Amino acid sequence: MKTSDLKILSDSERKKIHQHTLELLEHTGIIVELKKMRDMLADQGCNVDEKCKIVKFPPAMVEEFVNKAPSKFILCGADPDVQWQIKPEARVWAGLGTPFRTPAQRA
C-alpha cells in the first residue's frame, strides 16, 4: 500500500474540522503558561485573559498564519543524524514530534 495516497477524510470533513477548530480557538481558547508568549499573542490581536492564562484567537489571524506556514520543513531529532523532510506527499511516523529510526534504519 502506498501511504502517500491514503485519504482518510473527505474534503468536506476536513473543512468541517477546520471550521470547528477555528470556533474553538476563538470562543474557548487555549491555556498559554508563558507570560512572554501571551504578550506576543496579545500584540498580534489575540484576546488574552491574564487571570486564567487563556488566549483566544481571531479566526482571521489563524487563517493568516496558516497561509504563511511553509509547505515543507525539516524535523530534527535529538540525534543530529536523524532529520526528515516533512512535506504533503510524505508520511512520517514519529512519537511526541521527534523522528526516530527503526532497527532497519539503524543498520
C-alpha positions as CSV (number, residue, x, y, z in Angstrom):
1,M,0.0,0.0,0.0
2,K,1.3,3.4,-0.9
3,T,0.6,5.5,2.2
4,S,1.1,8.8,0.3
5,D,-2.2,8.1,-1.5
6,L,-4.0,7.3,1.8
7,K,-7.1,9.5,2.2
8,I,-9.0,9.2,5.5
9,L,-11.2,12.3,5.4
10,S,-13.2,13.8,2.6
11,D,-12.6,17.4,1.7
12,S,-15.9,18.4,3.3
13,E,-14.9,16.5,6.5
14,R,-11.6,18.3,6.6
15,K,-13.3,21.7,6.1
16,K,-15.8,20.9,8.9
17,I,-12.9,20.0,11.3
18,H,-11.1,23.2,10.3
19,Q,-14.2,25.3,10.9
20,H,-14.8,23.8,14.3
21,T,-11.2,24.3,15.2
22,L,-11.4,28.0,14.4
23,E,-14.5,28.2,16.6
24,L,-12.8,26.5,19.5
25,L,-9.8,28.8,19.2
26,E,-12.0,31.9,19.1
27,H,-14.5,31.1,21.8
28,T,-12.8,28.6,24.1
29,G,-9.1,29.4,23.5
30,I,-6.1,27.6,25.0
31,I,-4.1,28.0,28.1
32,V,-0.7,29.6,27.5
33,E,1.5,29.4,30.5
34,L,4.4,31.6,29.3
35,K,3.7,35.3,30.0
36,K,6.0,36.4,27.2
37,M,4.1,34.3,24.7
38,R,0.7,35.7,26.0
39,D,2.1,39.2,25.5
40,M,3.3,38.4,22.0
41,L,-0.1,36.9,21.1
42,A,-1.9,39.9,22.5
43,D,0.2,42.1,20.3
44,Q,-0.9,40.0,17.3
45,G,-4.6,40.6,18.1
46,C,-5.5,37.7,20.4
47,N,-7.8,38.2,23.4
48,V,-5.8,37.3,26.5
49,D,-7.3,36.6,29.9
50,E,-4.3,37.0,32.3
51,K,-6.2,35.7,35.3
52,C,-6.9,32.3,33.6
53,K,-3.9,32.5,31.2
54,I,-6.3,31.7,28.3
55,V,-5.7,33.1,24.9
56,K,-8.4,33.3,22.3
57,F,-7.5,33.5,18.6
58,P,-9.4,35.5,16.0
59,P,-10.2,33.3,13.0
60,A,-8.7,35.7,10.5
61,M,-5.4,35.7,12.4
62,V,-5.3,31.9,12.4
63,E,-6.0,31.8,8.7
64,E,-3.3,34.4,8.0
65,F,-0.7,32.4,9.8
66,V,-1.8,29.0,8.4
67,N,-1.4,30.5,4.9
68,K,2.1,31.7,5.9
69,A,3.2,28.2,7.0
70,P,5.7,26.5,4.8
71,S,4.5,23.5,2.8
72,K,7.6,21.6,3.8
73,F,10.2,21.7,6.6
74,I,12.9,19.6,8.3
75,L,12.0,17.7,11.5
76,C,15.1,17.0,13.6
77,G,15.6,14.6,16.5
78,A,18.0,14.6,19.4
79,D,20.4,12.7,17.2
80,P,21.6,15.3,14.6
81,D,21.8,12.5,12.0
82,V,18.0,12.0,12.2
83,Q,16.4,14.6,10.0
84,W,13.3,14.0,8.0
85,Q,11.7,16.3,5.4
86,I,8.1,16.8,6.2
87,K,6.0,17.6,3.1
88,P,2.5,16.9,1.9
89,E,3.3,13.9,-0.2
90,A,5.3,12.1,2.6
91,R,4.2,10.1,5.7
92,V,6.5,10.2,8.7
93,W,5.7,8.2,11.8
94,A,7.1,9.8,14.9
95,G,6.4,9.9,18.6
96,L,5.9,13.2,20.5
97,G,7.1,15.2,17.5
98,T,10.5,13.6,17.4
99,P,11.6,11.4,14.5
100,F,13.1,8.1,15.3
101,R,14.8,5.4,13.4
102,T,13.5,1.8,13.1
103,P,16.0,-1.0,13.7
104,A,16.3,-1.4,9.9
105,Q,17.2,2.2,9.5
106,R,20.0,1.9,12.2
107,A,21.7,-0.9,10.4
